[in-house]
Amino acid sequence: MLIQKIHDNKWFRIMGIILLVMLMGYYLGTMALDPSKTRLLIASSIIFILLVLSIRKPTLALYLLLLYLPFLGFLRRVLIPVAGWNTLDPLVIVGPAVILILVSKWFYRKYIDREMIANDTRLFQLIRWMLMVDIIQVFNPLQGGLFTGFAGVMFYIVPVCYMILSREYIDEKKIKVIFASIFVVGLIAALYGYKQYFYGYYSFEDMWVELSGYTALKVYSVMRPISFFTSASEYACYLGVATIISWVYVLRSRALVKVIGLLGLFLLYSALFIESARGVIVTVTVALVIISILNAKKAANKIAISILASIVMTGLFLGISKLNVENDLIHHSVVGLTDPLGEEATTIGHLELMIVGFKKGIMNPLGHGLGATTIAAGKFDGAAVSSEVDLSNKFLATGILGGGLYLLIMIRILYIAFKQASISSVHLAILGILIAQAAQWLNGGHYSTVGLIWIMIGYLDKTYLQKGVKQ
């Protein structure tokens, strides 16, 4: 094949690299002269650096990207006084661009060079079928246009690509480094969230709230913390992931790390409470209880921990119900957690939205299009439909076939996660995180957490058939 001959020719590769560097240098130099292109300049520079790194060290490029994404929202906001605000921010494209380019190498090797897929599994086969359906749904005319469909790639296809890269590059040592980094970043984010809670936003953050029209940040008369993230829900989800990791440190580490984990748990969980994301508080708490029970080796210990957990949960409920609710954020959390079906709670509304999503997905079995459930639909004049839950959104976007495949994938992932939970601290943490992030595994708008979830799923899948993993 012509493509193969070009690929194997040394001089073609060298000339291609030289040409690429020259073009990028000219492109970046031109943009540096125009202040209005500051965001594009920074985004292009980051993409270029990560791609150059990925040639020799793809794992390092992936790791640096994971460190960049939690601070994406802060970077976008801090640039407002210099570069203004644009909802179509190129900084958002950094993650998807790098991931798609990295994963394209895998597809080239497997489907052009015809390399065998190593350690293929039933789960990975289902994933590839789902990706095929997603690609077809990019061209669904019901979503309003191709721009909406291509934008949907970022929210549905890119997250799953993290799994492919995880299977290729992530081992036990690397995922432990990722967990430690999440824990540290989570602590920093929580401290900054406390700063926003006690002292308010900086001026550039206030400008962002006004320019973006993000009214959901306001709870009654108080602005909820958002820390460095692009949205309050993303911040809450990241805190939830870090909280699970901190508790696993307490359960499975040596004495010093246990103390650090316990202090971190207090900071992270309390920050989650004042963020006032009630759904995440519930799922994280359930996850903490489940992994605590599964951590016990003997049946008697599991029963004892279950009883203790019930007592602790009752105590927490009574303690929360007696909190001072003069602060609007605390009031919002207390009312939602102690009276989830009350007038001020949104539980019923969320459930109704999810049920409607399933109904619309089933009634339109061919789907509304890959981008129909994303914010891209509104930006590109598409037909926006959303249910706030990844499974029902999947039915809405990709119809019965795509939604059914995702349902099977979810069941398979949870089966593998529960079966491997006792193997190591890593597997125990992954199970907890999957539970804590229930209904948000494919929320592409959570830029910093969705990739982490699918990296963990890839690690789970790769290690499922392996034996003798160290405790």
N, C-alpha and C positions, 0 to 999 in steps of 0.2 A: 504493500500500500504506500501511496505517496506520503501520507501523513507520517507513517512509521519511518520512512527513509529520512524525512526531514528531522524527525525527532532524534534519530540515531546519529545524525551528522554533527560532529563536534563543532565545525566552523559555523554552521547555521545557528547552533545554540549560542556560541560566543557573540556572533554578530547581533543576534536577537537581544541578548542581555545588554550589549553596548548601546543599541538603538533605544531600548526601553529606558536606560539610565539617562541618555541625552534628552529624550522627549520629556521625561519626568522633571529633569532639571530645568528645562526651558519653561515647562508648564508651571512649576512651583515659583520660579523666579518672576514670571509675568504676574501671577496672582499676588505676590508679595508687594507689588507696587500699587495695589488697589485695596484700600481698607474695607470696602464692602464685601470683599471676598475672603475675609479673615477666617470665617468658619470653614469654607471650602479648602483654604490653604492648610489649616490644621488637620482637617479630616484626611486630605490627600497625603499629608506628611505621615500621619499615623499609619494609614493603610500601606504606604510605600515601605516604611520601616518594618512593619510586621511581616510583609510579604518577603522582604529581603532576608529577614531572620528565618522565615519558614523554609527557605531553601536548604539550610543546613540543620536548623533546630526547630522543627515544626511544633514540638511540645512547648518550647519556650515562647514562641509566638502565640500559641493558644493560651498559655498561662498569663502572659501580659495583657491579652485581650480581656480575660476574665477579671483582671485588676482594673482595667480601664472602665468597664461597663458600670460598676456601682457609682462611679463619679461622673457619669455622662450628664445627668441632670444638672449637677452643680456647674460643670464646664459650660453647658449651654446657657445657663442663667448668668454666670459671671461675665460672659461676653456681650451681654445686652448693651451696656453703656458704650461699648466700642463698635460693635457690629450690628446692633439692632436685634430684632426678633423675627424669626421666620419659622413657621410650623413645619415647612419642608427643609429641615435642618440636615445638611450633609453629615454632620457628626453622628447622626442616628444610623447612617448607612455604613459606618466603619465596621461594626460587628458583622452584619450580613455579608458585606463585600469580602472580608477576610475569610469568613467561614466557607462561603460558596467557592472561592478560589482554592482554598485548601482541600475541600472535599472533591473538587473537580479532578484533582490528581488521582484520587481513589477511583472515581468513575472511569477515568481514562485507562487506568491499569486493569480494571476488572472487565470493562466492556469494549475497549479498543485493543489493548494488549492481550485480553482474554486470560488474565491471571485467575487462578482459582481463589474463591472466597474462603479464607482460612477460618476454621471453627464456626462454620455457618450453623445457625440455630433456627428453630421454629419461629421464635420471636423476631429474629432479624429478617426472615423471609416475609413475615406479615408486615414488617416495617417497610420493606421495599415495595410490596404491593400497595400499601397506603400512599407512599410517595408517588407511585405511578398515577393513582387516582387524583392526588393533589395537583400534579402537573397538568392533567387533562382539565381539571376544574379552573385552572388559570384562564382558560379560553371560554368559560361559560358566559354567554351573553346576558344572562339575567342580572349579573352584578353591575352592569352599567358600562363596562369598557375594559380594554386591555390593561390600562394603567392600574385600575383597581385589582385586576387579577395578578399582575406582576408585583404589586405592593403586598398582596396576600402571601406571596412567597416568603417574605420576611417574617410573617407571623406564624406560618404553619410548616414550611419546608425547612427553613434555616434551623429552627430548634432541633428538629430530628437529625439534621446533619451533624450536630454535636455528638450524637450517639455514634455515628460512623467514625468520627475522629477519635472518640474515646476508645472504641474497640481497637483502633490502630496504634494509639500512642500512650494511653493511660494505664499504668500498673498500680500496684498497692502503694508503693512509695510516693508516686506522684499524686495520687488522690488524697493521701494523708497531708501532703503539702498544700493542696487545694483547700482541704478542710481547715487547716490551721490558718490559712490566709483569710478564709471566710469568717472565721472566729475573730481575728484581729480587725478586719474591715468592719465587721458587725459592731464591735465595741466602739470603734471610732465613729461610726455612723450614729450609734445610740447616744454618744456624748454630744455630738452635734445636734441631734434631735432634741436633747435636753436643753441645749442652748436656745434653740428656737422656741421651745416650750416656755422657758422662764424669761427670755429676753427678746423674743420676737425675731422677725426676719431682718436680714440686711436690706438695704435700699434696692439693690439690684434684684433681690428676690421678690420684693413688693412690686417692682416694675414688671416682673415676669407674671405674677398673679393677675395683674391688671391687663397686660397685653394678651395673655393666653386665654383669659376668661375662665379660669379653672375654679368655678364656684363650689365644687365638691370639697375643696379644702376647708371651707368654712363650716364649722359645727356650731350652730346657734350663732354666737357672737365672737367665737374664738377660732383662730387659724390653727389647724392641726400641724404637728411637725411633719416634715417631709425629708429632712436630712439632705443627703447628696443626690437623692434619686429623682427620677423623672415624674413619679407620681406617689401619692400617699400609699396606695395599695402595693406598689412595688417595694417601698420602704418596709412596710409591714411584713411582706413575704420574705424579704432578706433577713429581717430580724428573726423571723420564725425559723429559717434555716440555721442561722447562727445559734439560736437557742437550743435546738436539737443537738447540735455539735457540742455545745458547752455541757449539756447533761450527759452525753456519752463520755466526755472526758471525766466527769464525776464518777460514772459507773465503771469505767474500764481502764483508768490510768493510775500512775503512781501518785503518791501522796501530794507532792507539790503541784502537779497538774490538776489533781482533784480540787485543791483549794482555789487555783486560778479559774477552773471551770465553774466552781460554785459562785465565786464573785461575779464572773461573767454572766452566769445564769440570772442572777439578781438584777444586774444592770439591763440585760437584754429583755427580760420578761417584763420588767417595770416600764421600759421604754415602749414596748409593744402595747402595754395597757394604756399609757397616756397618748399613744398615737390614735387610739380609739377605733382600731380595726377589729370589730367584735368577732367576725367570722374566723379570722386568722387566730385570734386568742383561743377560740374553742378548738380548732383543729390542732393547734400546737399543744394544747393541754392534753387532748386525747392521745396524741402521739407520744408525749412524755410518759403517760400512764402505760401505754401498750409496750414501749420498749423497756420500761422498768420491769414489767412483768416478764417479758421474754428474756431479759438479762439473767433472771434467776435460773439456776440449773435444775433444782429439785422441784417436784410438784408441790410439796409442802411450802416451800419458799414462795412459789408463784401464788399460792392461795393467800399466804400471809401478806405479800405485797399488794395483792388485790384488795384485801380488807383495809390495809393501811392507806392505800390510794383512795378508797371510798371515804375514809375518815378525813383525809386531807382535803379532798374535793368538797366535802360538806363544810369543813372549816373555812375553805376559801370562799364558798358561796355565802356563808353567814358573814364572813368578814367583809366581803365586797358590798353586801347589802347595807352595811353600817358605815360605809365610807362617807366622808364629807363630800357632798355633791354640789357644792357651790361653784366649783369650776365646771365649765360647760363640757370639756372633753371627758373629765371623770364622770360627770353625770351621763353623758352619752354612752360610755362603756358600761356603767353600772345598770342603767335602765335596760340596755340591750341584753346583758348577760343574766340579769335576775328576772326579767320579764320578757322573754324572747317572742312571745305572741301578743304583747301589749300594743297599745296604740302608737307608741313612740318607736317601737322596734320595726325593723325592715325584713324580718325573716320570711313572713308570708309573701311579701312582694318579690323577694328573690326566688322563692320556690315557684310562684306563679310564672315568673319570667322564664325559669328553666323549663317548666312544663309546656309553656307556649312554644318554646324553642324546639322541643322534641316533636310536638304536634306539627309545626310548620315544616320541620325536616322530613317527617314521614309523609305529610301531604304533598310535598314536592320531592319525590324520591330521587330526582336527578340533581338536586342541590341548587343553591342560589349562586354559587361561584366562590372561589377560594378567598377572595378579598371582601366578600359581602358582610362578614361579621366583624370586620376590623375598622379602625378609625380611618383607614384609607378610603373606604367607600364614601364617607362624607366629604373627604378632601377632593376626590376626583369625580364628584357628581354621580356616585354609584348608588345602588339600592341597598342602604345600610340596614341590616337586621342583626341583632345580637341578643344573647341570653345570659351573658356574664359567666357561663360555665363552659369549660372546654369541651365536654362530651356533647352537650346539646348544641353548642356552636359548630361542632364538627358535623353533626347531622344537618344543621342548617346550611353550612357552606358546601359540603361535599355529598350530601344526600345519604340515602340508606346504605349504599356500598361503602363510602368513606367513613360514615359514622359507625357502621357495623364493624369494620376493620379496626377502628380505634377502640371500640368497646372490647373486642377480643384482645387487643394489644394491652389495654389497661389490666384486664383480668390476668393475662399471662405475666405481666410485670409484677403485680402484687403477689401472685403465686410464688414466683421466683424469689421475691424479696422476703416473704415470710419464711420460705424454706431455708434461706441462707442467713437469716438474722442472727443465728447463734454461732456462725462460723468465725466472725471477727468483729471488732469494734467498728470497722468501716461499713460492713454489711448492716450492722445494727443501726448505725447512723442513717444509712441510706433508706432503710425502711421507715424510720421516724420522719425523715424529710419528705418522703413520698406521701405519708399520711398527713403531715402538717400542710403540705401544698395541694391537698385534695381539691380537685376541680380547676386547678391552675397549671397543670403540667404543660399545656399547650397555649398558654397565654403569652403570645409573642410580644405584647406590650410591656411585659415585665423583663426588660432587656437583660438585667443582671442575674436573674434567678432561673429563667427558663432554660438557658444553656447549661447551667449547673445541674439541673434536674436530669437532662438528657445525657450529660456526661456520666452521671451516676447510673443511669439506666444502661448505658453502654458497658460500664464496668461490671454491673450485675450480670448482664448477658454473657460477657466474655468469661467470667469466672464461674458461671453456673455449673459447667461440667468438670471444672477442675477440682482436684482432691488435695487434701492436706494443707489447706490454707492455715497459716499460723494464727493462734488466738491473739 
